[in-house]
Amino acid sequence: IGESQKISEGVITILNSGCGEGFIDSLLLQNFPAIRIVELECTKEAIEIAREMNSNIKYIQEDICKIPFDKDSFNYVICTEVL
């Protein structure tokens, strides 16, 4: 998904903002293999662990308060591993 790409017809896109080590993404992909997930995480270490588990997901190292996407770029935005 490009930074300015809009929602594609028939493809569910999810931005996981603050993905941590990617545990939720593994569950999502197991249950919904056709979805596209983009991860936003501020720590390099967490992204490295997540990439080992889910190599087909796009990971972006960024502060979740500075989401680098246009409005309506995703069907859903989730934030499950953030305190």
All heavy atoms as an XYZ file, in Angstrom:
650
protein
N       0.858     -1.168      0.000
C       0.000      0.000      0.000
C       0.898      1.222      0.000
O       1.758      1.368      0.847
C      -0.924      0.010      1.225
C      -1.868     -1.186      1.151
C      -1.693      1.296      1.322
C      -2.733     -1.317      2.361
N       0.706      2.074     -0.965
C       1.474      3.306     -1.014
C       0.939      4.303     -0.015
O      -0.194      4.207      0.442
N       1.763      5.260      0.335
C       1.376      6.238      1.353
C       0.110      7.005      0.995
O      -0.622      7.419      1.868
C       2.526      7.208      1.619
C       3.560      6.681      2.585
C       4.390      5.539      2.040
O       4.737      5.548      0.853
O       4.696      4.616      2.810
N      -0.174      7.195     -0.284
C      -1.370      7.960     -0.646
C      -2.429      7.100     -1.337
O      -3.421      7.613     -1.793
C      -0.978      9.129     -1.557
O      -0.419      8.634     -2.754
N      -2.227      5.786     -1.387
C      -3.175      4.900     -2.052
C      -4.473      4.811     -1.261
O      -4.465      4.664     -0.056
C      -2.570      3.508     -2.217
C      -3.457      2.561     -2.978
C      -2.781      1.220     -3.185
O      -1.616      1.068     -2.917
N      -3.534      0.260     -3.657
N      -5.567      4.891     -1.945
C      -6.881      4.802     -1.308
C      -7.317      3.343     -1.199
O      -6.717      2.452     -1.778
C      -7.915      5.602     -2.113
C      -7.595      7.080     -2.168
C      -7.635      7.698     -0.793
C      -7.327      9.179     -0.868
N      -7.110      9.777      0.409
N      -8.385      3.119     -0.477
C      -8.911      1.777     -0.260
C      -9.253      1.133     -1.593
O      -9.922      1.720     -2.435
C     -10.158      1.836      0.641
C      -9.777      2.388      2.019
C     -10.822      0.480      0.757
C     -10.959      2.708      2.899
N      -8.769     -0.103     -1.797
C      -9.044     -0.862     -3.016
C     -10.369     -1.603     -2.869
O     -10.689     -2.104     -1.800
C      -7.934     -1.875     -3.273
O      -6.698     -1.237     -3.404
N     -11.093     -1.700     -3.950
C     -12.357     -2.434     -3.942
C     -12.094     -3.906     -3.680
O     -11.242     -4.512     -4.294
C     -13.068     -2.284     -5.292
C     -13.681     -0.933     -5.516
C     -14.832     -0.645     -4.574
O     -15.659     -1.535     -4.334
O     -14.891      0.487     -4.072
N     -12.819     -4.489     -2.726
C     -12.736     -5.912     -2.473
C     -11.550     -6.369     -1.643
O     -11.438     -7.530     -1.322
N     -10.641     -5.483     -1.298
C      -9.480     -5.846     -0.490
C      -9.584     -5.120      0.842
O      -9.689     -3.898      0.882
C      -8.153     -5.465     -1.189
C      -6.965     -5.780     -0.304
C      -8.025     -6.168     -2.523
N      -9.564     -5.888      1.921
C      -9.606     -5.295      3.252
C      -8.189     -4.882      3.638
O      -7.270     -5.690      3.603
C     -10.162     -6.285      4.292
C     -11.568     -6.742      3.920
C     -10.120     -5.681      5.689
C     -12.602     -5.640      3.903
N      -8.029     -3.613      3.982
C      -6.716     -3.103      4.383
C      -6.777     -2.653      5.838
O      -7.750     -2.048      6.271
C      -6.283     -1.932      3.492
O      -7.268     -0.899      3.553
C      -6.099     -2.375      2.053
N      -5.714     -2.991      6.573
C      -5.662     -2.678      8.000
C      -4.346     -1.987      8.313
O      -3.281     -2.459      7.910
C      -5.779     -3.953      8.844
C      -7.128     -4.633      8.604
C      -5.581     -3.641     10.327
C      -7.277     -5.974      9.277
N      -4.420     -0.898      9.033
C      -3.239     -0.269      9.601
C      -3.202     -0.671     11.064
O      -4.122     -0.384     11.817
C      -3.292      1.257      9.484
C      -2.165      2.001     10.208
C      -0.800      1.674      9.599
C      -2.414      3.500     10.191
N      -2.142     -1.365     11.456
C      -1.950     -1.722     12.857
C      -0.992     -0.705     13.430
O       0.213     -0.759     13.202
C      -1.416     -3.146     13.003
C      -1.403     -3.598     14.450
O      -1.637     -2.820     15.362
N      -1.110     -4.872     14.650
N      -1.533      0.229     14.149
C      -0.760      1.343     14.680
C      -0.227      0.972     16.059
O      -0.984      0.841     17.011
C      -1.662      2.570     14.754
O      -0.944      3.695     15.141
N       1.083      0.783     16.144
C       1.697      0.302     17.376
C       1.652     -1.209     17.416
O       1.124     -1.805     18.347
N       2.202     -1.858     16.398
C       2.045     -3.301     16.213
C       2.846     -4.151     17.190
O       2.602     -5.343     17.302
C       2.422     -3.690     14.797
S       4.176     -3.517     14.388
N       3.805     -3.554     17.879
C       4.636     -4.357     18.773
C       5.369     -5.425     17.997
O       5.900     -5.175     16.916
N       5.380     -6.642     18.528
C       6.092     -7.745     17.886
C       5.258     -8.488     16.846
O       5.684     -9.499     16.318
C       6.603     -8.734     18.941
C       7.714     -8.179     19.805
C       7.194     -7.340     20.966
O       5.970     -7.359     21.250
O       8.001     -6.635     21.588
N       4.066     -8.000     16.541
C       3.267     -8.544     15.451
C       2.407     -9.750     15.783
O       1.962    -10.461     14.890
N       2.131    -10.006     17.058
C       1.345    -11.178     17.427
C      -0.079    -11.111     16.894
O      -0.621    -12.104     16.414
C       1.326    -11.356     18.952
C       2.699    -11.562     19.522
C       3.241    -10.648     20.406
C       3.461    -12.667     19.167
C       4.509    -10.834     20.933
C       4.729    -12.865     19.682
C       5.255    -11.947     20.567
N      -0.692     -9.954     16.971
C      -2.064     -9.792     16.467
C      -2.108    -10.023     14.960
O      -3.052    -10.618     14.440
C      -2.607     -8.385     16.819
C      -2.715     -8.214     18.328
C      -3.930     -8.104     16.126
C      -3.680     -9.156     19.012
N      -1.077     -9.588     14.269
C      -1.052     -9.747     12.804
C      -1.022    -11.208     12.397
O      -1.666    -11.609     11.433
C       0.151     -9.013     12.229
C       0.152     -7.575     12.685
O      -0.913     -6.944     12.624
O       1.202     -7.106     13.141
N      -0.281    -12.019     13.138
C      -0.261    -13.456     12.851
C      -1.664    -14.040     12.973
O      -2.104    -14.811     12.120
C       0.685    -14.178     13.807
O       2.013    -13.784     13.584
N      -2.372    -13.658     14.014
C      -3.746    -14.144     14.201
C      -4.671    -13.653     13.090
O      -5.497    -14.414     12.582
C      -4.281    -13.697     15.556
C      -3.620    -14.317     16.781
C      -4.111    -13.633     18.055
C      -3.886    -15.807     16.838
N      -4.544    -12.391     12.735
C      -5.375    -11.847     11.657
C      -5.128    -12.575     10.341
O      -6.077    -12.952      9.645
C      -5.108    -10.348     11.481
C      -5.693     -9.430     12.537
C      -5.141     -8.014     12.375
C      -7.210     -9.416     12.447
N      -3.866    -12.789     10.001
C      -3.536    -13.459      8.736
C      -3.961    -14.918      8.723
O      -4.346    -15.435      7.678
C      -2.042    -13.332      8.446
C      -1.582    -11.939      8.033
C      -0.066    -11.877      7.952
C      -2.199    -11.535      6.705
N      -3.906    -15.589      9.858
C      -4.368    -16.980      9.926
C      -5.862    -17.076      9.660
O      -6.329    -18.004      9.008
C      -4.061    -17.578     11.301
C      -2.610    -17.891     11.525
C      -2.333    -18.313     12.969
O      -3.247    -18.520     13.768
N      -1.064    -18.431     13.306
N      -6.606    -16.103     10.165
C      -8.061    -16.134     10.028
C      -8.585    -15.432      8.786
O      -9.685    -15.745      8.315
C      -8.702    -15.533     11.281
C      -8.516    -16.433     12.478
O      -9.154    -17.469     12.564
N      -7.623    -16.074     13.373
N      -7.832    -14.477      8.261
C      -8.258    -13.694      7.091
C      -7.072    -13.536      6.140
O      -6.484    -12.455      6.032
C      -8.766    -12.323      7.528
C      -9.826    -12.386      8.590
C      -9.517    -12.167      9.924
C     -11.142    -12.671      8.250
C     -10.489    -12.230     10.908
C     -12.126    -12.734      9.227
C     -11.801    -12.518     10.561
N      -6.671    -14.590      5.440
C      -5.447    -14.555      4.629
C      -5.463    -13.557      3.470
O      -4.393    -13.196      2.971
C      -5.310    -15.987      4.128
C      -6.651    -16.606      4.282
C      -7.334    -15.884      5.398
N      -6.623    -13.065      3.068
C      -6.687    -12.148      1.928
C      -6.511    -10.678      2.306
O      -6.474     -9.819      1.433
C      -8.005    -12.333      1.184
N      -6.404    -10.378      3.606
C      -6.273     -8.976      4.005
C      -4.858     -8.465      3.744
O      -3.922     -9.242      3.616
C      -6.635     -8.766      5.493
C      -5.666     -9.537      6.399
C      -8.062     -9.130      5.764
C      -5.865     -9.258      7.884
N      -4.745     -7.162      3.664
C      -3.440     -6.493      3.572
C      -3.239     -5.699      4.853
O      -4.097     -4.915      5.235
C      -3.384     -5.557      2.376
C      -3.350     -6.272      1.066
C      -3.056     -5.294     -0.045
N      -3.315     -5.924     -1.320
C      -3.698     -5.288     -2.400
N      -3.874     -3.982     -2.367
N      -3.908     -5.928     -3.521
N      -2.074     -5.908      5.466
C      -1.776     -5.235      6.725
C      -0.527     -4.387      6.557
O       0.457     -4.819      5.972
C      -1.545     -6.245      7.868
C      -2.760     -7.157      8.043
C      -1.232     -5.517      9.163
C      -2.545     -8.282      9.042
N      -0.595     -3.183      7.083
C       0.578     -2.303      7.173
C       0.780     -2.022      8.656
O      -0.177     -1.730      9.372
C       0.374     -0.986      6.394
C       1.551     -0.049      6.604
C       0.183     -1.280      4.913
N       2.016     -2.137      9.097
C       2.344     -1.958     10.504
C       3.076     -0.657     10.746
O       3.970     -0.290      9.992
C       3.277     -3.085     10.967
C       2.736     -4.454     10.721
C       1.534     -4.741     11.546
O       1.229     -3.996     12.496
O       0.864     -5.732     11.261
N       2.714     -0.013     11.814
C       3.378      1.213     12.247
C       3.882      0.973     13.659
O       3.100      0.645     14.548
C       2.372      2.359     12.224
C       2.880      3.777     12.211
C       3.743      4.043     10.989
C       1.709      4.735     12.252
N       5.184      1.080     13.859
C       5.784      0.793     15.161
C       6.980      1.715     15.344
O       7.722      1.974     14.405
C       6.224     -0.674     15.227
C       7.021     -1.064     16.439
C       6.300     -0.841     17.762
O       5.119     -1.193     17.882
O       6.930     -0.282     18.670
N       7.160      2.207     16.562
C       8.249      3.157     16.804
C       9.578      2.481     17.140
O      10.630      3.092     16.974
C       7.869      4.161     17.885
S       7.665      3.454     19.513
N       9.565      1.220     17.570
C      10.819      0.595     17.975
C      11.350     -0.374     16.924
O      10.628     -1.248     16.438
C      10.669     -0.166     19.315
O       9.738     -1.219     19.141
C      10.207      0.767     20.421
N      12.604     -0.198     16.599
C      13.265     -1.040     15.600
C      13.290     -2.505     16.041
O      13.083     -3.414     15.242
C      14.689     -0.528     15.371
C      15.453     -1.279     14.333
C      16.849     -0.694     14.156
C      17.640     -1.479     13.147
N      18.988     -0.938     12.967
N      13.515     -2.731     17.320
C      13.597     -4.094     17.834
C      12.285     -4.858     17.660
O      12.286     -6.030     17.269
C      14.000     -4.083     19.321
C      15.384     -3.522     19.582
C      15.441     -1.986     19.593
O      14.384     -1.322     19.651
O      16.557     -1.455     19.506
N      11.178     -4.209     17.941
C       9.870     -4.853     17.778
C       9.603     -5.165     16.310
O       9.087     -6.240     15.982
C       8.766     -3.972     18.350
N       9.972     -4.263     15.422
C       9.777     -4.494     13.987
C      10.608     -5.689     13.525
O      10.142     -6.508     12.737
C      10.113     -3.229     13.173
C       9.034     -2.168     13.401
C      10.221     -3.557     11.682
C       9.322     -0.838     12.745
N      11.825     -5.815     14.008
C      12.671     -6.944     13.612
C      12.038     -8.273     14.025
O      12.030     -9.231     13.251
C      14.066     -6.794     14.221
C      14.867     -5.680     13.584
C      16.174     -5.374     14.301
O      16.467     -5.995     15.354
O      16.912     -4.505     13.807
N      11.482     -8.333     15.225
C      10.807     -9.554     15.684
C       9.564     -9.821     14.839
O       9.317    -10.949     14.405
C      10.438     -9.434     17.181
C      11.712     -9.386     18.022
C       9.532    -10.582     17.611
C      11.496     -8.991     19.467
N       8.784     -8.783     14.591
C       7.560     -8.928     13.797
C       7.874     -9.398     12.381
O       7.163    -10.246     11.835
C       6.801     -7.605     13.772
N       8.912     -8.880     11.772
C       9.287     -9.290     10.403
C       9.648    -10.765     10.340
O       9.403    -11.420      9.336
C      10.469     -8.464      9.904
C      10.066     -7.148      9.337
C      11.207     -6.498      8.562
N      10.755     -5.234      8.030
C      11.318     -4.064      8.266
N      12.392     -3.990      9.031
N      10.835     -2.968      7.739
N      10.254    -11.286     11.392
C      10.593    -12.715     11.421
C       9.339    -13.577     11.405
O       9.322    -14.637     10.803
C      11.426    -13.038     12.656
C      12.839    -12.494     12.599
C      13.642    -12.803     13.850
O      13.262    -13.722     14.601
O      14.650    -12.118     14.072
N       8.295    -13.112     12.058
C       7.036    -13.873     12.114
C       6.169    -13.655     10.876
O       5.455    -14.551     10.459
C       6.233    -13.476     13.359
C       6.877    -13.928     14.625
S       5.939    -13.684     16.155
C       4.512    -12.763     15.737
N       6.203    -12.450     10.317
C       5.296    -12.073      9.220
C       6.074    -11.317      8.146
O       5.996    -10.096      8.068
C       4.167    -11.188      9.755
C       3.413    -11.829     10.888
O       2.827    -12.875     10.715
N       3.438    -11.214     12.049
N       6.770    -12.030      7.307
C       7.634    -11.382      6.314
C       6.859    -10.726      5.168
O       7.407     -9.906      4.440
C       8.629    -12.389      5.742
O       7.939    -13.451      5.109
N       5.573    -11.034      5.012
C       4.799    -10.477      3.904
C       4.022     -9.214      4.281
O       3.190     -8.746      3.531
C       3.829    -11.534      3.372
C       2.896    -12.056      4.445
O       3.204    -11.986      5.629
N       1.755    -12.567      4.035
N       4.319     -8.651      5.437
C       3.655     -7.426      5.883
C       4.620     -6.258      5.752
O       5.814     -6.403      5.985
C       3.190     -7.568      7.353
C       2.095     -8.633      7.446
C       2.693     -6.244      7.909
C       1.634     -8.912      8.861
N       4.094     -5.102      5.397
C       4.921     -3.895      5.313
C       5.020     -3.258      6.692
O       3.999     -2.978      7.330
C       4.303     -2.897      4.335
C       5.123     -1.630      4.185
C       4.530     -0.706      3.148
C       5.392      0.527      3.006
N       4.904      1.402      1.953
N       6.246     -3.050      7.153
C       6.501     -2.441      8.461
C       7.126     -1.067      8.270
O       8.047     -0.912      7.479
C       7.439     -3.319      9.290
C       6.824     -4.637      9.643
C       7.018     -5.753      8.844
C       6.020     -4.760     10.763
C       6.429     -6.965      9.162
C       5.432     -5.966     11.092
C       5.641     -7.063     10.276
O       5.052     -8.262     10.593
N       6.630     -0.105      9.031
C       7.143      1.262      8.960
C       7.496      1.698     10.377
O       6.671      1.604     11.287
C       6.093      2.217      8.368
C       5.739      1.768      6.948
C       6.598      3.657      8.392
C       4.551      2.473      6.368
N       8.731      2.158     10.547
C       9.143      2.659     11.854
C       8.779      4.132     11.932
O       9.324      4.967     11.227
C      10.651      2.470     12.068
C      11.084      2.864     13.458
C      12.550      2.580     13.715
O      13.247      1.988     12.916
N      13.026      3.038     14.863
N       7.801      4.425     12.805
C       7.298      5.793     12.935
C       6.508      5.913     14.230
O       5.942      4.943     14.722
C       6.402      6.136     11.737
C       5.887      7.550     11.708
C       6.978      8.593     11.588
O       7.532      8.747     10.491
O       7.272      9.249     12.607
N       6.446      7.093     14.740
C       5.627      7.417     15.905
C       4.154      7.358     15.485
O       3.785      7.916     14.448
C       5.991      8.819     16.383
C       5.283      9.237     17.657
O       4.103      8.877     17.846
O       5.912      9.927     18.461
N       3.307      6.703     16.289
C       1.895      6.589     15.902
C       1.158      7.923     15.938
O       0.066      8.036     15.398
C       1.141      5.532     16.745
C       1.073      5.941     18.209
C       1.747      4.165     16.575
C       0.148      5.078     19.031
N       1.756      8.917     16.547
C       1.152     10.256     16.535
C       1.449     10.991     15.233
O       0.937     12.088     15.008
C       1.661     11.069     17.724
S       1.110     10.412     19.307
N       2.260     10.381     14.373
C       2.636     10.988     13.087
C       2.330     10.005     11.952
O       3.192      9.666     11.158
C       4.122     11.334     13.086
C       4.518     12.298     14.171
C       6.013     12.509     14.186
C       6.402     13.402     15.348
N       7.845     13.533     15.480
N       1.105      9.544     11.878
C       0.732      8.543     10.869
C       0.945      9.124      9.471
O       0.358     10.142      9.122
C      -0.724      8.088     11.074
C      -0.837      7.359     12.415
C      -1.179      7.191      9.928
C      -2.223      6.915     12.776
N       1.797      8.454      8.668
C       2.177      9.013      7.366
C       1.256      8.610      6.210
O       1.708      8.354      5.107
C       3.580      8.424      7.168
C       3.500      7.094      7.814
C       2.599      7.284      9.015
N      -0.037      8.534      6.454
C      -0.980      8.128      5.421
C      -2.110      9.130      5.316
O      -2.478      9.784      6.288
C      -1.566      6.746      5.736
C      -0.533      5.664      5.798
C      -0.070      5.213      7.019
C      -0.015      5.110      4.644
C       0.889      4.224      7.097
C       0.945      4.124      4.701
C       1.403      3.683      5.933
N      -2.689      9.202      4.122
C      -3.848     10.058      3.895
C      -5.088      9.448      4.541
O      -5.161      8.241      4.768
C      -4.110     10.217      2.393
C      -3.020     10.990      1.684
O      -2.313     11.767      2.355
O      -2.857     10.796      0.466
N      -6.064     10.292      4.801
C      -7.362      9.834      5.294
C      -7.939      8.834      4.289
O      -7.761      8.983      3.078
C      -8.295     11.036      5.452
C      -9.629     10.697      6.037
C     -10.473     11.943      6.207
C     -11.828     11.563      6.767
N     -12.680     12.720      6.952
N      -8.612      7.825      4.775
C      -9.256      6.798      3.946
C      -8.267      5.896      3.210
O      -8.592      5.314      2.185
C     -10.236      7.416      2.942
C     -11.392      8.120      3.627
O     -11.785      7.690      4.725
O     -11.897      9.102      3.063
N      -7.045      5.771      3.722
C      -6.069      4.865      3.114
C      -6.302      3.414      3.535
O      -5.786      2.508      2.898
C      -4.649      5.271      3.503
O      -4.302      6.507      2.913
N      -7.066      3.194      4.610
C      -7.294      1.854      5.142
C      -8.768      1.676      5.495
O      -9.445      2.630      5.846
C      -6.454      1.638      6.415
C      -4.986      1.772      6.166
C      -4.348      2.994      6.351
C      -4.236      0.696      5.735
C      -2.996      3.129      6.100
C      -2.880      0.826      5.492
C      -2.260      2.050      5.681
N      -9.216      0.411      5.435
C     -10.573      0.110      5.884
C     -10.662      0.203      7.401
O     -11.667      0.656      7.940
C     -10.991     -1.308      5.468
C     -11.065     -1.479      3.984
O     -10.136     -1.998      3.388
N     -12.144     -1.026      3.369
N      -9.617     -0.290      8.063
C      -9.606     -0.315      9.527
C      -8.248      0.129     10.054
O      -7.212     -0.136      9.442
C      -9.875     -1.732     10.057
C     -11.190     -2.293      9.602
C     -11.256     -3.152      8.517
C     -12.366     -1.956     10.262
C     -12.470     -3.661      8.084
C     -13.585     -2.461      9.830
C     -13.625     -3.319      8.740
O     -14.821     -3.820      8.315
N      -8.275      0.763     11.211
C      -7.058      1.091     11.951
C      -7.231      0.466     13.322
O      -8.244      0.692     13.993
C      -6.836      2.607     12.077
C      -5.613      2.913     12.925
C      -6.700      3.239     10.694
N      -6.241     -0.363     13.718
C      -6.297     -0.975     15.039
C      -5.080     -0.541     15.843
O      -4.042     -0.184     15.281
C      -6.399     -2.505     14.978
C      -5.185     -3.113     14.267
C      -7.695     -2.929     14.302
C      -5.159     -4.632     14.279
N      -5.225     -0.569     17.137
C      -4.152     -0.165     18.037
C      -4.273     -1.029     19.283
O      -4.982     -0.695     20.216
C      -4.307      1.330     18.356
S      -2.995      2.024     19.318
N      -3.592     -2.192     19.267
C      -3.803     -3.165     20.332
C      -2.606     -3.379     21.241
O      -2.757     -3.931     22.317
C      -4.198     -4.533     19.743
O      -3.146     -4.976     18.870
C      -5.494     -4.446     18.983
N      -1.411     -3.001     20.825
C      -0.218     -3.268     21.630
C       0.469     -1.979     22.042
O       1.682     -1.836     21.984
C       0.740     -4.184     20.864
C       0.143     -5.553     20.628
C       1.128     -6.570     20.137
O       2.270     -6.578     20.642
O       0.764     -7.346     19.259
N      -0.343     -1.018     22.475
C       0.167      0.290     22.879
C      -0.345      0.588     24.288
O      -1.513      0.384     24.583
C      -0.323      1.401     21.912
C       0.137      2.757     22.380
C       0.168      1.121     20.506
N       0.546      1.051     25.136
C       0.129      1.424     26.496
C      -0.096      2.904     26.582
O       0.513      3.698     25.965
C       1.195      1.022     27.507
C       1.407     -0.476     27.635
C       2.542     -0.763     28.599
C       0.142     -1.150     28.139
